């Protein structure tokens, strides 16, 4: 059955964020290949290699074939895992493409600028030589460790973590009575061979993306870094949707937590493997995330976050055993979570402010951490005022007809040269969709060319057409996979972009009004976040998302939240500084601003 002859349904491919309309008469693998998505398969679609695994998140598909039953376990089938080469859509549905099934993965921003900070880790290591017991000296193992640690390093009042204590007897005897002991605030949390590395893990836990860093706690050097998509995406693309799922039942709350914990554990394992270590050598972990991600990770109630006045369960920084939430690191390893400010402004924002030294700003400065949940901070002579903008997942390609995340084949840049469209895709491959930066640039180009008016309404152009009663501007022509354009921007896509950019600009205006300042007084704008790292600032100014200021006042800093998390990991002083910053931030709830609706409506205009 051809694409034209068959019934057409909408399929959503996660974590790419790609949505397409395709035929019910083709296996998923054929369509995926037509879209130039690099899904692993080595048996030419016969179902014998079992490598093209996908997970059905929702919707109706064909029944499992005998080939699938031979490769997939009953548990895997029950959890929605199928082979793309054997499965066909029977209606609208959503698929998850696991990382192990993808040859290439979406581009993830991990690195930012590095900030010099004092190396003063919370956990300290001591190489200790311990006299073995004898008939004449039958003291307990713990007594030998305590006395040796005090004599050789002056450490007194040692306390014991139970899990670490259970490992001490065997470790002493296997290592010939010489050990490296990890001590945190007087508590023994780990025992390892002498002269081992002291490892820490810093994580920026984002709504869409997770960035992890394996760090040598003695030197502060980053040994490995890696990004991953937050698997909670399968339960909702934004925090509001996930909190709604969490409120459905304790089972859903636990599932959201386990998705996050599993992602952190896998990220730690991957980082350690790259650097030649094991996850059980991690003695301290730091996680920075917005308030909702923080609460979901700890399985804290989220009902009050979704209702005015949007109160978090806890604002203070937390220290708990990593094993309490299921992380398998060193036996007594701690997990430190940075403090929350309020509402949806959490520890990732504090890490961002810490890394950029934003509280030390002179005059008027603006900080914007762009993402599904965008945090904005205004500094006026060092006084910080922050809020959160519900910019939504449009910048990640969600709710955009041909939108996708920043992966292979995504249009990331577009220009109009004498009316002719020029574009560039990630990986210089055939276009399969458009990511957030491409959408923003396309809108800016159409607006500057007069094809979009200030209200976002589409006008006339040779590439403009009407499909299914809706106007759309065609960027890339059809690639043969369907009778629709490969990539187009619709009137509805423009409206989604207006909502996203309007929320951010409204947040900026609310902060300025609350502080009695105007845009012209801003001397510096710091932009962070995965999307913020790649966006074209001139295009963002053109559509009115960012203030019309000279480009030299803007600075894009990459993943500043990750950089801040690393500072907190390696330095007790920076950890205390983060808590001081959190206490000093004034929090505003945008919806309570006197002219919120008027400001938001005005901010949706282009230009």
C-alpha positions in Angstrom: 0.0 0.0 0.0 1.5 3.4 -0.9 1.5 6.5 1.3 -1.1 8.1 -0.9 -3.4 5.0 -0.8 -3.2 4.4 3.0 -4.8 6.1 5.9 -2.6 8.9 7.3 -1.9 9.3 11.0 0.3 11.5 13.1 3.4 9.9 14.7 5.5 11.6 17.4 9.2 10.5 17.6 10.8 11.1 21.0 13.4 12.2 22.1 13.8 13.9 18.8 10.6 15.8 19.3 9.7 15.2 15.7 6.1 14.9 14.6 5.1 13.7 11.1 2.0 12.5 9.3 2.6 9.1 7.6 1.0 6.0 6.3 -0.5 3.2 8.3 0.7 0.8 5.6 4.4 0.9 6.3 6.6 -0.4 9.2 8.1 2.3 11.4 11.6 1.4 10.2 10.8 2.3 6.6 9.4 5.7 7.6 12.3 6.4 10.0 14.8 5.7 7.2 12.8 8.0 4.8 13.1 10.7 7.5 16.9 10.2 7.6 16.8 9.2 11.3 19.8 7.0 12.1 18.1 4.0 13.7 20.3 0.9 14.1 19.4 -2.1 12.1 21.7 -4.8 10.6 19.3 -7.5 9.3 17.6 -5.6 6.5 14.3 -5.4 8.3 13.8 -9.2 8.9 13.6 -8.8 12.7 16.4 -11.1 13.5 19.0 -8.7 14.8 16.7 -7.1 17.4 18.6 -3.8 17.2 15.9 -1.4 15.9 14.0 -1.4 19.2 11.5 1.4 19.9 9.1 1.9 22.8 5.4 2.6 22.1 4.5 5.4 24.5 0.8 5.7 23.4 -1.4 4.8 20.6 -2.4 1.7 18.7 0.0 -0.4 16.6 0.0 -3.8 14.9 0.3 -7.0 17.0 3.7 -8.4 17.9 5.1 -10.8 15.2 6.8 -14.1 15.8 10.1 -12.4 15.0 9.5 -9.9 17.8 8.5 -12.6 20.3 11.7 -14.4 19.5 13.8 -11.4 20.3 11.9 -9.5 23.0 11.0 -10.8 26.4 7.4 -10.8 27.7 8.3 -8.1 30.1 9.8 -5.9 27.3 6.7 -6.4 25.2 4.5 -5.6 28.2 6.4 -2.3 28.6 5.8 -1.3 25.0 9.1 -2.3 23.4 8.8 -3.4 19.8 11.0 -3.8 16.7 10.6 -0.8 14.3 10.9 -3.1 11.3 8.0 -5.3 12.4 5.6 -2.8 13.7 3.1 -0.6 11.9 1.0 2.3 13.3 -2.8 1.7 13.4 -3.6 5.2 14.5 -2.0 8.3 16.0 0.8 7.3 18.4 4.1 8.3 20.0 7.4 6.4 20.0 10.5 6.6 22.1 13.7 5.9 20.3 16.1 4.6 23.0 19.7 6.0 22.8 21.1 2.5 22.2 19.0 2.2 19.1 20.1 5.6 17.6 23.4 5.9 15.7 23.4 9.6 16.3 21.7 11.5 19.2 20.3 15.0 19.6 22.9 17.7 20.1 23.1 18.5 23.8 24.9 21.5 25.3 27.2 20.4 28.1 30.1 22.7 28.3 30.1 26.4 29.3 32.8 28.7 30.4 35.0 27.5 33.2 35.1 29.5 36.4 38.1 29.5 38.6 37.3 28.6 42.2 39.1 27.4 45.3 39.3 23.6 45.5 38.1 22.8 49.0 35.9 19.7 48.8 33.4 18.6 51.4 34.9 15.1 51.3 38.6 14.8 52.1 40.7 11.7 51.6 43.4 10.3 53.9 45.9 7.5 53.1 46.2 5.6 56.3 48.5 2.7 57.4 46.8 0.6 60.0 48.6 -1.9 62.3 47.0 -5.4 61.8 45.5 -7.2 64.9 47.5 -9.8 66.8 47.0 -12.0 69.9 48.6 -9.2 71.9 46.5 -6.5 70.2 43.0 -7.7 69.5 41.3 -4.3 69.3 38.4 -3.9 66.9 38.9 -2.8 63.3 37.1 0.5 64.0 39.4 1.3 67.0 42.5 0.7 64.8 41.1 3.0 62.0 40.2 5.8 64.5 43.5 5.8 66.3 45.5 5.6 63.0 43.6 8.4 61.4 44.1 10.6 64.5 47.8 9.9 64.8 48.6 10.2 61.1 46.3 13.1 60.1 44.9 14.7 63.2 41.3 13.7 62.4 39.3 13.3 65.6 35.7 12.3 66.5 35.2 10.0 63.5 31.6 8.9 62.9 30.6 5.8 60.9 28.2 5.4 58.0 26.7 1.9 58.4 27.2 0.9 54.8 30.8 2.1 54.8 31.4 0.3 58.1 30.2 -3.0 56.5 32.9 -2.7 53.8 35.8 -1.8 56.2 36.8 -5.3 57.5 37.2 -6.9 54.0 38.8 -3.7 52.6 41.4 -3.7 55.4 42.4 -7.3 54.8 42.3 -7.1 51.0 44.5 -4.0 50.9 47.1 -5.2 53.4 45.9 -2.8 56.2 46.5 0.3 54.1 43.5 2.3 52.9 42.4 5.6 51.5 39.5 6.9 53.7 36.9 9.4 52.5 35.7 11.6 55.4 32.9 14.1 55.1 32.4 16.4 58.1 33.8 13.8 60.5 31.9 10.9 58.9 33.6 8.1 57.2 31.8 7.6 53.9 34.1 5.5 51.7 37.2 3.3 51.8 39.4 2.6 48.8 42.9 1.5 47.9 45.6 4.0 48.8 46.2 6.9 46.4 42.9 6.3 44.6 41.1 9.2 42.9 38.5 11.1 44.9 35.6 11.4 42.5 32.6 13.7 42.5 29.6 14.0 40.2 27.9 17.4 39.3 24.6 17.3 37.4 22.4 20.0 35.8 19.0 18.3 35.9 17.0 20.1 33.2 13.4 19.6 32.2 14.5 18.4 28.7 18.2 17.7 29.0 20.6 16.5 31.7 24.3 17.5 31.8 26.8 15.5 33.9 30.4 16.1 34.9 32.8 13.6 36.6 35.3 15.6 38.6 38.5 14.9 40.5 37.8 16.4 43.9 41.4 16.8 44.8 42.3 19.0 41.8 38.9 20.3 40.6 39.6 19.0 37.1 36.7 17.7 35.0 37.5 14.1 34.0 34.5 13.6 31.7 31.3 15.3 30.7 28.2 14.1 28.9 24.7 15.2 28.1 21.5 13.0 28.0 17.9 13.6 27.4 15.6 13.6 30.4 13.6 10.4 30.1 10.7 12.0 31.9 9.9 13.6 28.5 7.9 10.4 27.9 5.5 11.5 30.7 5.2 15.1 29.7 7.3 17.7 27.8 7.1 20.4 30.4 6.9 20.5 34.2 3.2 21.3 34.3 2.4 18.1 32.4 4.7 16.0 34.7 3.3 17.4 37.8 -0.2 16.6 36.6 1.0 13.0 36.0 2.5 12.9 39.5 -0.8 14.0 41.0 -2.6 11.1 39.4 -1.3 8.4 41.7 1.7 7.4 43.9 2.6 4.9 41.2 3.1 7.8 38.6 5.0 9.8 41.2 7.4 6.9 41.8 7.7 6.3 38.0 8.8 9.9 37.5 11.4 9.6 40.2 12.7 6.3 38.9 13.1 7.7 35.4 15.2 10.5 36.8 17.3 8.3 39.1 17.9 5.8 36.4 19.1 8.5 34.1 21.5 9.9 36.7 22.8 6.4 37.4 23.4 5.7 33.7 25.0 9.0 33.2 27.4 8.4 36.1 28.2 4.9 34.7 28.9 6.3 31.3 31.2 9.1 32.6 33.1 6.7 34.8 33.6 4.2 32.0 34.9 7.0 29.8 37.4 8.1 32.5 38.4 4.5 33.5 36.5 4.4 36.9 33.4 2.9 38.5 30.3 4.6 39.8 31.0 3.2 43.3 34.1 5.4 43.4 31.9 8.6 43.4 31.9 9.9 47.0 29.8 13.1 46.5 27.2 14.2 44.1 25.6 17.7 43.5 22.4 18.2 41.6 21.0 21.5 40.3 17.5 21.6 38.9 14.4 23.8 38.9 12.0 23.4 41.8 9.8 20.9 40.0 12.7 18.7 38.9 14.0 18.9 42.5 10.7 17.8 43.9 10.1 15.0 41.4 13.6 13.6 42.0 13.0 13.4 45.7 9.3 12.3 45.3 8.1 15.4 47.2 4.5 16.6 46.8 4.1 18.9 43.8 0.4 19.8 44.2 1.2 23.1 45.9 3.7 24.1 43.1 1.0 24.1 40.5 -1.4 26.3 42.5 -1.1 29.9 43.6 0.9 31.0 45.5 3.2 28.3 44.1 5.0 27.3 47.3 7.8 24.8 47.3 8.1 22.1 50.0 11.6 23.2 50.9 13.9 26.1 49.9 17.0 25.2 51.9 19.9 23.2 50.4 19.5 19.5 51.2 22.1 16.8 52.0 21.0 13.2 51.9 22.5 9.8 51.3 22.6 9.1 47.6 21.3 5.6 48.3 18.1 7.0 49.8 16.8 7.7 46.3 18.4 4.6 44.8 21.8 6.0 43.5 24.5 3.4 43.8 27.7 5.3 44.4 30.2 4.9 47.3 28.5 3.3 50.3 28.2 6.5 52.3 28.1 9.0 49.4 26.0 12.1 49.9 23.7 13.9 47.4 23.7 17.7 47.7 20.8 19.6 46.2 21.2 23.3 45.8 18.6 25.6 47.4 15.4 26.6 45.7 14.2 30.2 45.5 10.5 29.7 45.0 7.9 28.7 42.5 9.8 27.3 39.5 13.0 29.1 40.3 15.3 26.5 41.7 18.9 25.3 42.3 19.8 25.5 38.6 19.2 29.2 38.7 21.3 29.6 41.8 24.1 27.6 40.1 23.9 29.9 37.1 24.1 33.0 39.2 27.0 31.6 41.1 29.0 30.6 38.1 28.5 34.0 36.4 29.2 35.9 39.6 26.0 37.7 38.8 25.5 39.1 42.3 28.7 41.1 41.8 27.3 43.0 38.8 27.5 46.8 38.8 24.8 48.9 37.4 21.9 47.1 35.7 22.5 43.6 34.3 20.2 40.9 32.9 20.6 37.1 33.0 18.4 34.8 30.9 18.6 31.0 31.1 16.5 29.9 28.1 14.8 26.6 28.2 11.4 24.9 28.5 11.3 26.8 31.8 13.2 30.1 31.4 14.6 31.9 34.4 15.3 35.6 34.2 17.2 37.6 36.8 17.8 41.4 37.0 20.7 42.7 39.0 20.7 46.3 40.1 23.9 47.1 41.8 24.1 43.6 43.1 20.5 43.3 44.3 19.0 40.3 42.5 15.3 39.8 41.5 14.3 36.7 39.7 11.3 35.1 38.1 10.4 32.1 35.9 8.8 32.3 32.5 6.6 29.5 31.2 8.2 29.6 27.7 7.1 26.0 27.1 8.7 23.4 24.8 8.4 25.2 21.5 12.1 25.9 21.4 12.6 22.2 21.7 10.4 21.6 18.6 7.2 20.6 20.5 3.8 21.7 19.1 5.6 22.7 15.9 4.3 20.8 12.8 7.8 19.9 11.6 9.6 20.7 14.9 12.2 18.6 16.4 15.1 18.8 18.8 18.6 19.7 17.8 19.5 16.4 16.1 20.8 15.2 12.8 18.9 16.8 9.9 17.3 19.6 11.9 17.3 23.0 10.1 19.2 25.2 12.6 19.8 28.3 10.4 17.7 30.0 7.8 18.1 33.2 5.7 16.3 34.9 2.9 18.7 36.2 0.2 16.9 38.2 -2.4 13.8 36.3 -1.6 15.5 32.9 -2.0 15.6 30.6 1.0 19.0 29.4 2.3 19.3 27.0 5.2 21.7 24.8 7.1 21.0 21.5 8.8 22.8 19.9 11.7 25.2 17.4 10.3 24.7 18.9 6.8 22.3 16.1 6.0 18.9 16.2 4.3 16.3 18.2 6.3 13.8 16.2 8.3 12.5 19.0 10.6 13.3 22.3 12.2 14.7 22.9 15.7 14.2 25.9 17.9 17.1 28.0 16.6 16.0 27.4 13.0 12.4 28.4 13.9 13.5 31.6 15.6 15.7 32.6 12.7 13.1 31.7 10.1 10.5 33.9 11.9 13.0 36.8 12.1 13.8 36.5 8.4 10.1 36.4 7.4 9.4 39.4 9.7 12.3 41.5 8.4 11.2 40.6 4.8 7.6 41.8 5.5 6.2 38.2 5.1 5.1 38.3 8.7 3.5 41.4 10.2 3.9 42.5 13.8 1.0 40.4 14.9 2.6 37.3 13.3 0.1 37.1 10.4 1.5 35.6 7.2 1.4 37.5 4.0 2.3 36.8 0.3 5.4 35.0 -1.0 6.0 32.4 -3.8 6.8 29.9 -1.1 3.6 30.5 0.8 0.8 28.0 0.3 -2.4 26.9 2.0 -2.7 23.3 3.3 -5.6 21.9 5.2 -7.0 25.4 5.5 -3.8 26.8 7.1 -1.1 29.0 5.6 2.4 27.8 5.7 5.8 28.9 4.4 7.8 26.2 2.8 11.5 26.1 3.7 12.5 22.8 2.2 10.7 21.0 -0.6 9.4 17.4 -0.3 12.0 14.7 -0.1 10.0 11.9 -1.5 8.9 10.4 1.8 5.4 12.0 1.5 3.3 14.4 -0.6 3.8 17.2 2.0 6.8 19.5 2.1 9.7 18.2 4.1 9.8 21.3 6.3 7.4 24.2 6.5 6.4 26.8 9.1 2.7 27.2 9.6 0.6 30.0 11.0 0.1 27.9 14.1 3.9 27.4 14.5 4.3 31.2 14.5 1.7 31.5 17.2 3.5 29.0 19.3 6.8 30.9 18.9 5.0 34.1 19.8 3.8 32.5 23.1 7.3 31.4 23.9 9.1 34.6 23.1 6.3 36.7 24.6 6.6 34.9 27.9 10.4 35.7 28.1 10.0 39.3 27.0 7.2 39.8 29.4 9.3 38.5 32.2 12.1 40.9 31.4 9.7 43.9 31.3 8.1 42.8 34.6 11.5 42.8 36.3 12.4 46.2 34.9 9.1 47.7 36.0 9.4 46.2 39.5 12.9 47.7 39.8 12.0 51.1 38.3 14.4 50.7 35.4 14.2 50.7 31.6 15.9 48.6 28.9 18.3 51.2 27.8 20.0 51.1 31.3 21.0 47.4 30.8 24.7 47.3 30.4 25.1 43.5 30.2 22.9 40.5 29.2 24.1 37.0 30.0 22.4 34.2 28.0 22.7 30.6 29.1 21.1 27.2 28.5 21.2 24.7 25.6 18.9 26.8 23.4 20.5 30.0 24.5 23.9 28.8 23.5 23.0 28.3 19.9 20.4 31.0 19.3 21.2 34.0 17.0 21.0 37.0 19.3 20.3 39.4 16.4 17.3 37.2 15.3 16.0 37.1 18.9 16.2 40.9 19.0 14.5 41.2 15.6 11.4 39.3 16.7 11.3 41.1 20.1 12.3 38.3 22.4 15.3 40.2 23.7 15.8 43.9 24.3 17.1 46.0 21.4 20.6 46.6 22.7 24.0 46.7 21.0 25.2 43.1 20.3 28.4 43.7 22.3 26.3 43.9 25.5 25.3 40.3 25.0 27.3 37.3 26.2 26.4 33.6 25.6 27.9 31.4 28.3 26.7 27.8 27.5 25.7 25.6 30.4 26.4 28.0 33.3 24.2 25.9 35.7 26.5 22.9 35.1 29.5 25.2 35.8 27.9 26.3 39.0 27.2 22.8 40.1 30.8 21.9 39.6 31.9 24.8 41.8 29.6 23.7 44.6 30.9 20.2 44.2 34.6 21.0 44.7 34.4 23.9 47.2 32.8 24.2 50.6 33.2 28.0 50.3 31.3 28.1 47.0 28.6 25.9 48.5 28.1 28.4 51.3 28.2 31.2 48.7 25.4 29.5 46.7 23.3 29.4 49.9 24.0 33.1 50.5 22.9 34.0 47.0 19.7 32.1 47.3 18.8 33.9 50.6 19.4 37.2 48.9 17.3 36.7 45.7 14.0 38.5 45.6 11.4 36.3 43.9 8.6 37.6 41.8 5.6 35.7 40.5 4.9 37.1 37.0 1.1 36.4 37.1 0.8 38.7 40.2 2.4 41.7 38.4 0.0 44.6 38.2 -0.1 44.7 34.4 0.8 41.1 33.6 -1.9 40.4 30.9 -1.3 43.7 29.2 2.5 43.3 29.2 2.3 39.7 28.0 -0.1 40.6 25.1 2.2 43.4 24.0 5.3 41.1 24.3 3.8 38.7 21.8 4.1 41.2 19.0 7.1 40.9 16.6 9.6 43.7 16.5 
